Amino acid sequence: MKIIKRNGAEAVFDIQKIVNAVTKANEAVDEKVRMTPLQIQRISQSVQISCEEMGRSPSVEEIQDLVEKAIMAHGAFEVAKVYITYRYVRSLLRQSNTTDDRILSLIECNNEEVKQENANKNPTINAVQRDYMAGEVSKDITRRILLPKDIVDAHEAGIIHFHDSDYYAQHMHNCDLVNLEDMLQNGTVISGTLIEKPHSFSTACNIATQIIAQVASNQYGGQSISLTHLAPFVQISREKIRKTVEREMEVFGIQATEESINEVVEARLREEVRRGVQTIQYQVVTLMTTNGQAPFITVFMYLNEARSEQEKKDLAMIIEETLRQRYEGVKNEKGVWITPAFPKLIYVLEEDNVREGTPYWYLTRLAAQCTAKRMVPDYISEKKMLELKVDKNGEGHCYTCMGCRSFLTPYVDPETNQPKYYGRFNQGVVTINLVDVALSSGRDMDKFWQIFDERLDLCYRALLCRHERLKGTLSDAAPILWQYGALARLPKGEPIDKLLYGGYSTISLGYAGLYECVKYMTGKSHTDDEAKPFALGVMQHMNDACKTWKAKHNIDFSLYGTPLESTTYKFAKCLQKRFGIIPGITDKNYITNSYHVHVSEPIDAFTKLSFEAEFQQLSPGGAISYVEVPNMQQNLDAVLELMQFIYENIMYAELNTKSDYCQCCGYDGEIQIQEDDGKLVWKCPQCGNTDQNKMNVARRTCGYIGTQYWNQGRTQEIKDRVLHL
């Protein structure tokens, strides 16, 4: 069995250390109240059994809590007093500087907590280590200087989560929709070099990848681009190629028909589109930004975004090539085709592609094939978005999310009275732990709502800290964002403040653990008809709070279904520490993301999507639902039926399957999760390989695909998932 030390490093459990610590405390009290060696041994053994029953690697703090309880259970209160006092003194000494230890353990690659903090970052790489080291310093400054103590304490206790504190010391925002159209059509500047409007599709794709990398290096969240913004350059290339073909015909004295010329032009054009799309795919997966990972980029595919029929056909050509290349995958170091994490793809289901016989049905079938093999694209229903995303002019809009699920709220530019989405962004996120609210209330409903409001006030003040941190930021801090078109074209030296108000940008109240919250308060899952009204009431209460804050400050607060990754484990550990093991509530090493049905709850795909659709409506700042499916590559009709159901019933959803490869034996089925000495490990069922460096595993983590493994809490959540189809 392994344990997690205070600096995040892993170590082998050693019962003798417990025996020694209790013995020292025992020797420090009067002989009359001392325990016998046999009692000390029994205490140590009971702690070991409790740790083994956790089914994961316990932390040192958790072990010491168990030791305290075991000593007191034996009635040795004087010994317990000495043990607790010793812990307190040691804690005070450690508080003098914990950052150095964490950084040193990072450099030596033995910080287990950080190694599994981000499913798409490899902590053994220098660039990642550098980013994490800077992050530890930023966290330290944030804790000691930048944030109020009660917010820091609430964050560390798992009552709320102040996201991305490792970037808070800098004036950086979360995620955005890149205005690629403006940058390509009107030019931009990258690293002091003027980039003019491209004269071909392939050049536009190359410039787009440079923009993606620059944007990723100046923020800490995901970004999204639309393929529609590349579509006009297909026609530019078509005209350029036609001139070349006509010149060639003239040089060789060939008299060709218009039809023949068109065939040659379109064949060469398709080849250029293929190369351009390949540039984006391979550049994205091979580029490394300043935070040591590939850009967290989402690519949006929406036919009705095109402004003419010809542009729509050209956009369809780009979408088709994007899907074909993603279906193929990328080669790993062994030369085997595998599933990459990025770019994330989103395909919009609309009236002219959602049914057999519609003009672009062939693209939807291709998307289904890609999803069955590579887990992407995700699907947005144009029908539901137009119903739910309505602006002040009464018009519905369909647009992409930022990153994995964060949606901007509808916005009309006051100067033009036209809707605007590209060029907007999110200021940041603070998440409330709904499970902690419920457990703190002791099932007293009046007390629940009182504590809920107190916790929401904590989140509100923490969000204002985020907002205030961005206020006064000069456009010079990130020229690619604020001066050269990605988000704005402000003059040099101008603060970005006007972009923080009036709905231009959003700021997000996140939430997690609705299922456990409802289960504790009502005794039932929120899928139960009796418990569902309470669940919807909790959601509405958070929306009402956002509305109140928005009216007060003219800042667009919005409710966001948090995609907990490593924090799901942190919240679970904090709940266990504060409230103990409560069956069905805190007996897992994770809590449920946002409003989702619990991963282990038996429910069919269609019922799950219908149920969660109601909660998506109450999560306007971001939400995504998924269904867990087996290998569907031989059952595309079922995939298409699910996609059509998504179109009719829910705004944003995805299908989760498996896509793994063992480099030791060539197995390309599902790499399984098994327990080994108290720790969950990934194991090839064919050859038994457990070396993570010799396998490729891709799993949907919380809205996006992860490929660098996960902490023990998230790994248990993945293991517990049941199929919905």
N, C-alpha and C positions, 0 to 999 in steps of 0.2 A: 504493500500500500504506500502511496506517495502523499506528501503534504505540501502545501504552498506556504513558503516562508514569507515574512513581512516585506521583503524586497521583491517579491514576485517569483523568486526562484523555486524550483522543485527540489524536494529532498525525500529520502526514504524515511518512512515512519519508524521511530525508535522508541519502544516502550520504556527503555531504561532511562530516557531523559525525563519522562513523567515521574518514574520512581525516584530519581535523584532530586527533582524539584520539590516533590511532596515531602521527601525525607528531610531536606534542608528546612522547610517550613516547620516540620514536626519537631526537629531538634531545637528550634528557636523558642518553643513554648515550655511551660513548666512540666516537669516529668509526670505529674499527676494526671495531666490532660492529653498526654501523647497517645498516638495510635501505635498499634503493634506493626511489625514488618509485614505480617500477613494481611492486615487491613490496608496497608499502603499498596501491597501487591494487588489486592482485589479492586481497589480504586483504579489503579492503572489499567487493569484488565477490562474493567467496565467501560473506561474511556475508549480503549482500543475497539471494543465491540461496537460502541456507539459510532465511532468513526467509520468502521467497516460497513455499518448499516446505511450510511449516507449514500453509498454508491458513487462517490466522487472523491476527489482529493480535498480534504478539509484544510482550512487555513490554521495557522498557529493560534490566532485569536479564538477561533471556534474550539480548538482543543483545550485551550486554557479555560474557556467558559465551562466546558464539560468537567474539567478537573475541579473547579470551584464547586459546582453542583454536587459532584460525587463526594467531595470532602464533607460538605454540609449534610448530605444524605446519611453519612456515617455518624453524624452528631458531633464531629470534631470542629466546633465553631471557632475555637481559639486558633487552631491550625489554619482554618480557612481565612481568618482575619489576617494572619501573618502573610499567607500566600497572596491575598488580594492587595495588601499594602505593598508587597514586593513588586507586583505587577504594575501598580500605580507609579511607583518611583521609577521603574524602568521605562514606563511610557513617557514620563516627563523628560527623561534623558534623551529618548529617541526623537522627541518633538523638536529638539534643537536643530537637527538637519537630517531629513529623510531623503532629500532629493539626491544627494551624492550617492547613497547606496543604490537607489533605483537606476541612476544613470550607469553606474559601474556594472550592475547586473545586466543592463541592456547591452553594453559593449561586449560582455562575455557571452551574450546570447542565452542566458539562463533565467531570464525573467519570463516565467510561464504566463503570467497575466498579460503582459504586453505582447508576447508572441502570438497570442490568440485574440488580440483586441480587434483586429481588422482582417476580415476574411479575404482581402485582396492585397495584403501587404506582406512581404517576406522580410522578417526582422533580422535576417542574417546579412542583408545587403547594406553596404555602407550608407547609401543615400537614405534608406529607411531609418537606420540607426540615427543618422544625423537629425532627421525630422523628429523622431521620438525623443531624442535628447533635448532638442529645442522645446518640444512639447512639455517635457518634465519641468523645465525651467519656467515656462509660461504658466503651467498649472500651479507651481509654487508661488509665483508672483500673484496670480489670480487669487489663490487662497489667502495669502497673507496680507495683500495690499488692496487689490482691485474690487473685491466683492464684500458686502456686509457679512458679518460673522454668522448671523442666523441663516443666511442663504447657503453659506459654505457648510455649516453644520447640517442643514437639511439635506444638502447634496451628498455629504459623506455618510449620512445615516440612511440614504436610499429613500427618503421621503419625497424628494424631487430629484430630477437629474438635469444639471446644467450642462447641456451638450457642448462638446468640442471646446472645453476649457483650455485645451492645449494650444488653441489658436486665439484665445480671447485677448491676450495681451496685445496682439496686433489688431489693427483696424480692418478686420476682414469679415466678409459676409458669408452666408451659407451657400445658397444655390441660385440658379438663374436660367432664363431662356435667352440664349445668345441671339442677338439681332444679326444673324449671318447675312441676311439680305442687304442690310445697310452697308455692312463691311465689304461685301463683294461688289455691290453695284456702285458704291461711292468711294471705295478705297479705304485703306486703314494704314496704321503704322505699327510695325513689329520690331522691337529692339532698335528703335531709332531709324528704321528703314521704311520708306514709303512703298506701300504695296498698292498698285493701281488695279483697276477693274481687269479681271482676267479675260483673255481672248480665246479661251477654249474650256471645255468641260474638265479635262484632265488637270489643267492648271488651277481651276476653281477648287477641285478636290484637294489638290496639294496645299493650296492656301488655307483651306478649311481646316486641315489637320494642324497647321501651324497655329491658327487661331485657337483651336481646341486646347493645344498644349499650353499656350500663353495664358488663356483664361483659367485653366486648371491650376496653374502655378500662383494665381493671385486670389484664390478663394479656397474654402475648405470643403464645400459640398459638391453636389452633382450639377452638371450643366446639360442642356438639351439643345439640339439643332434640328431644323426641318429640312428634309430632302427637297421640299418645294423650292427652297432658296437656291438650290443647285440646278433646278430644272431649266431655267432660261438659258443656261450655258450649253445645253444640248443643242438648241437651235443655232447658237453661235458656231459651235463646232460643225454642225451639219452644213451650214453655208460655207464655212472655211474648207471643209472636205470636198464639197461640190466644186469649188473653184479649182482645187488641186486635181480632181478627176478630169474636169473639162480640159485643163491644160495638158494633162497626160494624153488624153484622147487626141488633142490637136497635134502634139509632138509626134505621136506614132501614126498619125493620119488615119485614125479609126473613126468611122461614121457609126455612132451608136444611137440607139433609140433613147427617148426620154426614160422609158421604163428600165432599160438596161443601166443607164446612168444612176437612176434612183436605187437600183439594187446594190450597185457597187458602193454608193454613198452610205446607204443604211447599214451595209455589212461592216464598213470601216467605222462607222459611228458606233455601232454596237461594241466593237472591239475597244474603242476609246472609252465608252461607258464602263466596260468591264475593267479596264486598267484603272480608271478613276475610282471606282468603288473599291477595288483591291487596295489602292493607295490608302483610302480611309480606314479600311479594316486592318491592314497590316501596320500602318503607322500608329493607330490607336493602341493596338496590343503590344507594340514594341517601344513606343515612346515612354519615357519615364519623367514625370514632373518633379518639381522640387520637393514634393512630400514623399517621393520614393515609390510611387505606384503609377500604373497606367491611368490616363485620364478617366474619371467617372463620367462617361458620356452616354447620353440617350439620343437615339436617332429616331425621328418622328416621320411616319409614312402616312400621309393623309391626302388622298386623291382630290377631294373637294376643296383643298386649299389652293389648287391651281387656278390661274386666272383666265385661261382660255382652253379650248378643246385640244389644241395642239400641245400646249404646255402640259395638259393632263396626260396625254399619250406619252410624252417624253418622261414625265414623272413616273408613269407606270413602268417604263423601261428601266429607270433607275431602281425602283422598288423591286422589280423582278430580279435584277442582277444582285441587289443587296441580299435578298432572301436566298438566292441560289448559292452565293458565296458563304453565307452563314450556315446553310445546310451542310455544305462541305466541311466547314470548320477550319481550324488552323493546325499545323503540324507541331507536335511537341519535340523535345530534344531527340527522341528516338525516331522521328519521322512519321509518327502515327497521327492521324487526324483526330483532334479532340475538340471539346466545347470550350471556347474562350468566354471569359467573364464579360468583356466589353467589346464593342459598344452594345449597350442595351437597346433593343429594338421595340418600337411600339407601332402596331398596325391598327388603323382605324377601320372599323366595320361600318359600312354605309350602304345606302340603298342600291348603289350600282356595283356592289361586289359581294353582298352577303348571301345571295341565293343563286342556285344553279340557273343559268340562262341570262344572268346580268352581265354587262360588258366586261367586268373585271373579276369575274368569278375565278378565272384561272389563277389570279394572284392570291386569292383567298385559299384555294387548294394548296398552292405552294407554301403559303404561310402555315397551313395546318401541318404539312410535311415537316417543315422546319421546326415547329413547336414540338412535334412528336419525337424529333431526334435531338434537338439542341436547346429545348426549353424556352426559346424565343421565336417569334415576338410575343409580347404581351398584347392585350386587346382593349381598345377604347371603343365604346359604343357611341357613334355620332348621335344616334337617336336620343339616348339618355342624357348625354352632355348638353344637347340643345335644350332639353327640358330643365336641367338642373343649374346650368351656368348661364343665368340671365342677367344682363347688365341693367343699368338704370333707365335705358331707353326701351326696355322690354324685349330686347333681342337676345336669343340664345347663341352660345358660341362653343365651338369644339376646338380644343387646343391641347398641346402636350403638357405633361407634368414636368417638374424639375427633378433630376435625380431619380429616385426610385418611386416616389409617390406624392411629393409635395406639389400641390396645385396652387397657382395664383388665383385670386378672386377676380371676378369680372370687373373690368375697368374701362372707362371711357375717357379719352384724352380731353381735358377741358378746353384745350385750344382748337382742336379739330372736330370735336364731338364724334370721333371715330373710336372704335374699340382698339385697345393696344395690349399685346401680350409679350411679344419679343422685345428684349431690352429691359425687362423687369426682373425682379429678384426677391429673395427672402432674406430677412435680416438675421434670423437665428431661431433656435428652439429651446424651450424649457419644458420638461415633461413631468406631469404629476403621477405618482404611484397610487392608483386607485385602490389597490389591495391594502396598502398601509392605512388609507383613510378608513376603509371598512373595519379592519382589525382594531384600529385605535378606538373605534366607537363601541366595541363590545356588543354589536348587533342592536344598539339603541338607535332607532331611526332619527330621533331629534338630535342626538349627539352626532350622528353621521353627517347630517347636513351642516351642523355647526362646524365640525372639523373640516369638512369639505371646503367651506368658505374660507376658513383660515389657511388651508393649504393653497387654495386658488389665489389668495392674496400674496402668499410667498412667491408663487409662479409669476404673478403680475409684476411684483417688484423686481424679480430676477429678469424678466423680459425687458423691463424698462432699463435695467443695467445694460443689457445688450444694445438696446436702441441708443442710449446715451454714449456707449462706447464708439458707435459708428458716427454719431454727430460730430461735426467739425473735421471729419476726414477729408483731406484735400484730394482733388482728382489726380494729383501727382503720385499718390500712393500706388495706383494701379492704372497707368495710362491706357492700357489695352481695354480696360473696363469702362473707365469714366471719361476718357478723352477721345478714343479712337473707334467708338461705335459698338462695342460688344453690349454695353448697357446704356451708354449716353455719349454725347459729344460736348462735354463741359470744357470751358476754357482752363488753361493751366492755372493752378493756384485757387480754383473755386472749390468751396466745400460741396459735398454731395448732399447736404441737408435737405434740399427740396425734394429729393427722390425718396426720402424716408417717410413722407407724409402723404395724406390724401388718397391712399390706396395704390400709389405707384408701386410700392413694395409691400410685402406682407411680413408679419412676424408671428411665430407659431406657438400656440399652447398645445403641447403634446400630451398624450395620455396613454397609459398602459395598464393591462390587467383588468379590463372590464369584466371578463368572465369570472375570475376569482372573486372580485368585489361583489358581484351579484350572487354568486354561489354562497359566499359567507353570509351575506345579509338576508337572503331568502331561502337558503337551503337547496336551491335549484339552479340549473344552468340557465343562462339568459335565453336559450332556445325554447325553454318551457313557457307556455302561454301565460302562466301566473307570474313568472319572474320578468318577462320581457318588458312590461310597462315600466318597472323600476329601472331597467337598463336604459330604456329610451329617455327616461326622466333624468338620469345621470348625464347622458349626452346633451340633452337640451339645456341642463343647468350650466354646463361648460360653454355652450354656445351663447347663452344669455350673458355670461360673464364677459366673453369676448366682445359682445355687442356693446356692453356698458363701457368697457375700457376704450373701445374704438370711438365711441361718442365723446368721451372725455378728452382724448388726446389727438384725435384725427390721425391715428395710426391704425393700419389695417390688421388688427389682431384676428387670427383665424385658427379654428380647431383642427388639429393635425393628428392622424393616426400614426403614432411614432413607430418607425421600423427598428425596434430594439435589436441590436446585434449582441455585443458583449454585455450591455447593460441589463439584459434579461437575467443574466447570471448574478450580476451585482445586486439587483433588486431582490432576487430570490434569497441570496445569502443574508442580506440585511433583514428581510422579513423573518427568516429562521432565527436570527440572533435576537430580534426584538420580541417575537411572539412564540418561538418554539415551532415544533412540527405539528401542524394542524392538518389532518387528513383531508385531501381534496383541495386544499388551499395553499399550504406552504410545504407540502411533502415532495415537491419537485425542485430541481435546480434551475428552474426558469419560471417566468410568468408569461401569460399569453399576450401576444402583441395586440395592441389597440382593441378593437371590438370583435376580433376573430373568435369563431367557434374554437373550443379547445382542440388541440391537435389530435387527441386520443378519442374524441367523442365520435361515435358512429353516426354518420349522416351522409346522405347521397349528394352528389355534386350539384344537382339542380335545386334541391332544397336548401343547401348551404348558400348558394349564390343568391337565391330569392330572399333568404333571411338576412344576409349581410348587406343586401342592396339598401335596406331601410337605414342601416347604420352609416353607409357611405354618404347618404344625403345629409346626415348630421355631422359629417366630418369634412367640411368644405375646404379646409386647408390642406387636405391630402388623405387619400385612402386607397387601398388596393385589396382585393380579395383573390384567393387562389383555391384551386382544387387539386388534390393529390391524386395522380393517376399512374397506372402501371405503364409498361412499354406499349405505346399506341401506334407504332410505326406500321403495323399490319391492320389497323382499325381506324383509318382516317375518317370514315363516315361518322364515327362516334365523336372524333375531335371536331368535325365540322358542325355536328349537332350541338355540341357545347358552345361553339363560337356563335352560332345563331341564337342560342339561348342568352348568351351574354349581350348580344345586340339588343334583344327585346327587353332585358330585365335589369342589367347592372352597368354602371358607368365604366368601371375599370377592373379587369380581372386577368388572371394568368393560369396556366396549367403547369404543375410541377411534375416532372418525371426524373429519371436518373441518367447520368451520362458520365461513366467512369472508365478508367483504363489502368491496368496493372502493368508496370514496365518490366516486372520480373518474369511474368509468364505470358503476357499478352492477353490476359482476360479482359473482356470489354463489357462485362455485365455490371451488376451493382456491387460496389465495394461496401461491405457490411460493417456495422458498428457493434463491437463486443466489449465486455468488461474484462479488464486484465489488471489484477492486483489493485482493485478499487478505482481504476481509472478507465474511462471509455476510450477505446482505440479503434482505428479504422483497419480492417483486415480483409485481404483478398480471400474469397471463399475457395479459390482454386489452388493457390500455392501457399497460402498462409502469410504472405508478406504483410508486415505492419510498419514498414519504413515509409513514412509520408513523403520522403524525398524521391521514392521510387514508384509513385502512383499519381494518377491525375484524377481528382475527385471534384465534381462540380455539383453544387446543391443551391437551390434557391434559399437564401438566408432569410430575407425579410423584404422581398420586393426586387432584389437583384441577385445575380448569381455570384457565389463566393467560390474561390478556388484555393485558398491558403489555409483552410481548416479553421476550427472554431474552438471557443473555450468549452469547458465541460458542461456548462448549463445549456448552451445552444446545441451542443452535440447530443445531449439527452433529448432535447426537444425534437431534433431531427429523427432520432431513433424512435420516438414515441408516435410519430405521425402515422395515421391510418389512411388507407385509400378511400377515396370518395366515389370511385367509379369501378 
